[in-house]
Amino acid sequence: MGFRSSLFIFRRFRIDVHDDLKYRSIANMTGRNPPTVAKMLHVLTFFFSLSVAVCAMEIRFPALKRNVTLANEGIRSWDCQFAVDIEIAGEMHSLTSAQGKMIPMTSPADTTLTPLGSATTTTQYLEYAQHGLQLMYRIGVCSDGSSLLLQMGVKNLNKSPIRLVSFTPMDARMNPEGMPHDWLLTALNDSEVYAHPYYSFDAMMQPVRVREFGSFYRKDGRGFFFGPVGTPTAFIEGHFSRVGNDRLHFLCQVEMSRVVVGPNETRWGQEIVIMTSQPATALPLWADWVGGTHQARKKLGSLSGWNSWYFLGGKVSGQDILQVVDTCKKHPDRIRPQVIQIDAGFEEALAPKPSNPRFPESLEFYAKKIAEVGAKPGILLEMSRPMNTYIQGAEAAREARHYVEMGFRYIKLNSQNMSWGRLPSTDRLTSFELMREGFSQIRKAVGDDVYLLNSDLRPNRAAIGYVDAQRVSCESKRENLRPTINDSLRNLHLQGAWGAIDIDAYYLGTDLQNISSIHGGWPLVRTWVSMVGLSGGSAMTSDPWYWENFQPHLRNAETMTPPLPERAMALDLGTSSAYSRIIKKSSRSWGEMTVALLWNPSSSEQAITLALEQCGMNPNHRFAVWSFWDNRFLGVTRGTWSTPSLAPSASQHLRFTDLDRDPDRPVLIGSNLHISCGIAEIQQVTSLQGGMEIEMSDAGAREGDLFVYSRLTPQLKSASGCEVKKIDYAGENVWRIHLSGRQSGVVQKIEMGIQLPVTRQAWFWWLIACIAITAFFAISRFMANIRLERAHALQQERLRIAQDLHDHIGANLAQIGLLSEQVDPAHMNSHETREQLDQIFQVSHSTARELDALVWAVNPTHDTIEEFARYVHGYAEKYFANSGIRLHFTNAEKLPNIRLSSPARHHLLMIVKEALHNVIEHAKASLVQINISTDGQNMILEIQDDGTGLPTGENRRNGNGLLNMASRSREMNGTCEILSRPKIRGTVVRISIPIS
């Protein structure tokens, strides 16, 4: 008991325990497995000072206190309490955590799965005996290390029901680090029409209310995001205020709408999450989390088309609808709306004829006409009523069902301002649950295939799971688009997570004879079209397609059809009030591409810079930069890209394509067929060194350009489903492919060959190989002929030398011998003279024999083993003729016809002479045997006698003759063995040389 601290590792948590109460020893927990530690967290919560360090977040429960201390990077010491507001017997009570009594409950910790990984939660229990309540406070930490879960519940221990007004799971005071003006509070879910959504911390003079979700971040991304998660239960609000100069008060409240909690009944509030990761990470994860728990509808996706409100307003007529339909029939390949919606102004058409002369036919008639062009017939269902009241869910469901029976398959629910507690609550349902029940009734009434758009001025979490799309911005009015832009960019992360988003209508053009004048002119029109297209949400316009003034701009509608559902992201969201960089990143099997809208939100000219690494692009790679509105290649960049100085609201709509992923292959770098620059309209790209195949979907305009980066010239091989007008040069290594006549409903494919240089074509290298082989063969033959000619010349020279030696020197020696024999004995005066003449005779005969041997050795006709054997046989017979020694010569029946070089023959002959000389001089032999044979790799020469053999031991000495034989053998890469057997008599000389 009483040990000061222990350290436990639980997954990615670090838990430090400080026992100041000497309550009981928990030393036996050391070393237990993680689940055991998890089960003990509740004990630590109530009896010890607990510190859970999770990467950037640290959580502390001070001993026997009813508050939580948090810390994360950028914010010091969050001192947090919690509270509940209830009504008991008509009286309001605000009960804080400090007023309750801690109950040492021992329920096990829970582990739940979240989009951020598993979360381990534990629950505190506080008792308020005076009020007959038990308060539950559940806290959890996600395994991502940067997210905290909070949820509160209450159990009524009274005998009478109570009313639950609200929970406050977090009432925190904190110290943001750094300069106050670097911190920004963003009310992400508030429209600029109703509230200012940005607050710098240094200018926060009044308390600020943030509905549902918001963020408080420093410029470097340090801070936090808060929002609801888990089971859909209630709306939440955040309240922010500045305390003194450098402290922030943050209170998060769950609105429980005074629901009744019966005796012994437990009621939980909405779960909330605090996320301390960067906003670009936190917001998409949170949106997906909520979409999952609220069962968002995603299968019908985003739609493009036309609605009547933003140009015709309440003056729309049936004739307008028919003309829009006729335009679609006139241009069936170009104008392909997925929905045509009749907005406000038709209402009198529901009354008995002829109450609305602008709609002379029934609504069923117009719905049928719209359906003829393949579009969903759409209509407005107005949910507001006079005196700021709203129809109930059952009534709205009946009206919606009536429209469906008329043939409408797209219903716009105008529910503006409903989401903020204006609906009356019931005893059992919160305002949120009541609203959700209303959307549920509408969905059940219209069926699963009817498209529902909830048109509030901001996203409404209560509608998730029942509607297919949600308006997330205020109206896109011609006279002031900027509030709509700002609202839209704050909610791009909801696209595809809560269903489709709708950021309202785009405009085909401006300044059309003052008919469609838009404040901000063409720069703003193009920027807004890009924003709508890149959002991935609904792409609707209200400009009358059938007006002559709009005909030149119909291509803008083509490029928006259909929407691309992948979401984009504003890079500066949460850290700045100006979102100048909108990024849409896409990955396909053939490559990755990033589409960026860089726009100037200020009132003066400025350039916008994009760091490629911030968008997930490799800063060390080269990227091709292509501009959608300019329809041209701008260059190659690495690391960063900066726009030229942009006018207010002007933009660059760019695509960045990695050129270093496959540097030796052609790369598609741009397309002006669709607003997505090649993400939506390109189905597949197959790129090889020698060619490229591009397969397109049905999306986008029927005519336009593709851009390919290739160091070599592409050449058209074939095109199907479309026509390639031409391929022309569009910049350094860039080629423009002009397309037209794209056919709907058929495969559109173009195949190009790349004109490789000669050095990169296979046939060239085959030719080079053939030439090299031929040249090698010719050179080899030439060198062989030279060698043969040289060998022949050498043989001829050797033959000439042999003939000259034989004819001249031999003749002279013979003449000397003859003259010596013919000397008259009468002239030999003395014995000494006769001896000298005998010596001359012997030397001349010996020299003649040596000359014969030399002539034989250099004569090329004697180069074979067989000729050598024949010569040795004859030489030995002559050598032993008068010696009294018998000769026995043997050789193989047929020696191989293998050439012996002249040096080899000479060395062998010298060895034979030395061996025979030794036999006569030293061996005292009576028999000599000579054998010449081969074993396939070597020629073997053996000379054996039956003489006295060589001396042994100290008496043996090696003479020059034996050494010379060994030396000559080594020069021929052979061996020389001399075997003497004195007891048996005789000596064997064995010579072995390699042959080829």
RAZIMO-V818141 format. One line per field, one symbol per residue. ss: DSSP state (a for helix, b for strand, c for the rest). psi: psi as a letter, one per 30 degrees, with the letter a starting at -180 (. if undefined). A space follows every 10 residues. Layout:
ss = ???
psi = ???
//
This chain:
ss = ccccbbbbbb ccbbbbbbcc ccccccaaac cccaaaaaac aaaaaaacbb bbbbccbbbb bccccccbbb bbccbbbbbb bbbbbbbbcc bbbbbbaaac bbcccccccb bbbbccbbbb bbbbbbbbaa acbbbbbbbb bbccccbbbb bbbbbbcccc cbbbbbbbbb bbbbbbccca aabbbbcccc cccccccbbb aaaccccbbb bccbbbbbcc ccbbbbbbbc cccccbbbbb bbbcccbbbb bbbbbbbbbb bccccbbbcc bbbbbcccaa aaaaaaaaaa aaaccccccc cccbbbbcaa aaaaaccaaa aaaaaaaaaa ccccccccbb bbccccaaaa cccccccccc ccaaaaaaaa accccbbbbb bbcbbaaabb ccaaaaaaaa aaaaaacccb bbbbcccccc cccccccccc aaaaaaaaaa aaaaaacccc bbbbcccccc aaacccccbb bcccccbccb caaaaaaaac caaacccccb bbcccbcccc cccccccccc aaaaaaaaaa aaaaacccbb bccccccaaa aaaaaaaacc ccccccccbb ccbccbcccc bbbbbbbbcc bbbbbbbbbc cccccbccbb baaaaccccc ccbbbbbccc cbbbbbbccb bbcccbcccc bbbbbbbbcc ccccccbbbb bccccccccc cbbbbbbbcc bbbbbbcccc cccbbbbbbc cccbbbbbbb ccbbbbbbbb bccbbbbbbb cccccccbbb bbbbcccaaa caaaaaaaaa aaaaaaaaaa aaaaaaaaaa aaaaaaaaaa aaaaaaaaaa aaaaaaaaaa acccaaaccc aaaaaaaaaa aaaaaaaaaa aaaaaaaaca aacbaaaaaa aaaaaaaaac cccccbbbbb bcccccccbc caaaaaaaaa aaaaaaaaaa aaacccbbbb bbbbcccbbb bbbbbccccc ccaaacccca aaaaaaaaaa acccbbbbbb ccccccbbbb bbbbcc
psi = kgkellkkjj cglkjkkjjf fhelkgfffk flleeeeeff eeeeeffljk jjjjcfkkkk jkkglhlkkl klkfkkijjk lllkkljkhf kkkjklfffl kkjilhkllk klklfgakkk llkkkkkief fhlkkkjkkl kkffggkkkk kklkkjglfl llkjelkifk jkkljkkake ffkkkjjfgk kfeflkfkjk efgiflkkkj kekaljllfg gkblkllkla kjelllkkkk lkjbfgkkjk kkkjjgghlk jlkgkkkkak klkjkglkef eeeeeeeeee eefghkkfff akllbklfef efbggkleee eeeeeeeeee iffejikfkj kkakffefff lklhfjffif lleeeeeeee ffgglkkllk jjflllghlk lleeeeeeee eeeeffgkgk kjjjhkgfgh gfkkllffkl eeeeeeeeee eeeeeflffk kkkjilglkj fffkfflflk kgllkikefj feeeeeeeff gfffkfegak ljgaklkeal hihgeikkkf aeeeeeeeee eeefffakik lfkjffkeff efgfeeeefg klljfkllkj egkfflfjif jkkjkkklff lklkkkjjlj flglkllkkk jeefggkjff lkkkkkkeef hlkfaklkdl kklljklkfl lkjlkkkkff eifglkkkfl kgelffgfee fjekkjkleg lkkkklagla lfkakkkkjk flkkkkelkk flkjeljlkg ljgkkkjjll hkkkglkjkk kkkkjklefg keeeeeeeee eeeeeeeeee eeeeeeeeee eeeeeeeeee eeeeeeedee eeeeeeeeee fgkkfffjfl eeeeeeeeee eeeeeeeeee eeeeeeefjf fgfleeeeee eeeeeeeeeg egfgkkkjkl llejkkikkk leeeeeeeee eeeeeeeeee effhlfkkkk kkllgeflkk jkjklhafal llbffkkjle eeeeeeeeee fggaljkjkk ieefklkkjj kkkkl.
//
